[in-house]
Amino acid sequence: MHFVNVKNILTAAYNGMNIYRGCTHGCVYCDTRSACYGFNHAMKDVEVKQNAAELLDKNS
């Protein structure tokens, strides 16, 4: 697991949020594996958006 700061966690198009990237399952059919997502580390190395709570406070 590693931590990153991001610019935004809210997605207007899908009306949701995700505070993590990756998972420990590593399913072969997962769309996160697509190059368009810019996922450049091992799937099992979960990326945690450490400033998620701060960003939610800004947007509320």
Summary of the structure (lengths in Angstrom):
residues: 60
radius of gyration: 12.4
end to end distance: 28.1
largest distance: 36.6
contacts: 114
relative contact order: 0.35
helix: 23%
strand: 20%
